[in-house]
Amino acid sequence: MSRNGISQWLLLALVAPLMSGAIGCQSSIGGQTLPSPWYLTDDVQYFPPGPEFKLSNQVRAMEEYKLEQERLRSGIEDEVN
């Protein structure tokens, strides 16, 4: 083997472990999402749980609408009487 071939293999033997250690990303293996090696230093993203009943805003809007309709009806009835 020539001297140039040996130096190339030596360079590859030194660079390959460095390159494999520099790669860090999430991977999906067997249906599991595995974290990157730097998951302990990542920013934490926390989304607090929402209300159990998902349509609470809609219910509140309907109640306000019904109250407004009752006020309008009572106002009309007062004017008629």
C-alpha positions in Angstrom: 0.0 0.0 0.0 1.3 3.4 -0.8 2.0 6.1 1.7 -0.8 8.2 0.2 -3.3 5.4 0.7 -2.3 4.9 4.3 -2.7 8.6 5.1 -6.2 8.6 3.5 -7.3 5.6 5.7 -5.8 7.2 8.8 -7.6 10.5 8.0 -10.9 8.6 7.5 -10.4 6.6 10.7 -10.0 9.9 12.6 -12.7 11.9 10.9 -15.5 9.2 10.8 -16.0 9.1 14.6 -16.0 12.9 14.8 -18.6 13.2 12.1 -20.9 10.5 13.6 -20.7 12.3 17.0 -21.6 15.6 15.4 -24.9 14.3 14.0 -27.8 14.6 16.4 -31.4 14.6 15.4 -34.6 12.9 16.3 -35.1 9.5 14.8 -38.1 7.3 14.5 -37.3 3.6 15.2 -40.1 1.0 15.6 -42.8 3.7 16.1 -40.9 5.5 18.8 -39.5 9.0 18.4 -36.2 9.0 20.1 -34.6 12.2 21.2 -31.5 13.8 20.0 -28.3 13.7 22.2 -28.9 17.3 23.2 -32.5 16.9 24.5 -31.5 18.0 28.0 -30.4 21.4 26.8 -33.4 22.0 24.5 -36.0 24.7 25.3 -39.0 23.3 27.1 -42.3 23.9 25.3 -45.2 23.4 27.6 -48.8 23.8 26.4 -51.1 23.8 29.4 -54.2 21.6 29.1 -57.3 23.3 27.9 -60.8 23.1 29.3 -62.5 19.7 29.4 -65.5 21.0 27.4 -64.1 22.3 24.1 -67.2 24.4 23.2 -67.3 26.6 26.3 -66.9 29.8 24.3 -69.8 28.8 22.0 -72.0 28.0 25.0 -71.2 31.4 26.6 -72.0 33.2 23.3 -75.3 31.3 23.0 -76.3 32.2 26.6 -75.5 35.9 25.9 -77.5 35.8 22.7 -80.5 34.3 24.6 -80.3 36.9 27.3 -80.1 39.7 24.6 -83.1 38.2 22.9 -85.1 38.1 26.2 -84.1 41.7 26.9 -85.3 42.7 23.4 -88.6 40.8 23.8 -89.2 42.3 27.3 -88.5 45.8 25.9 -91.0 45.3 23.1 -93.6 43.9 25.5 -93.1 46.8 27.9 -93.7 49.3 25.0 -96.8 47.4 23.8 -98.4 47.4 27.3 
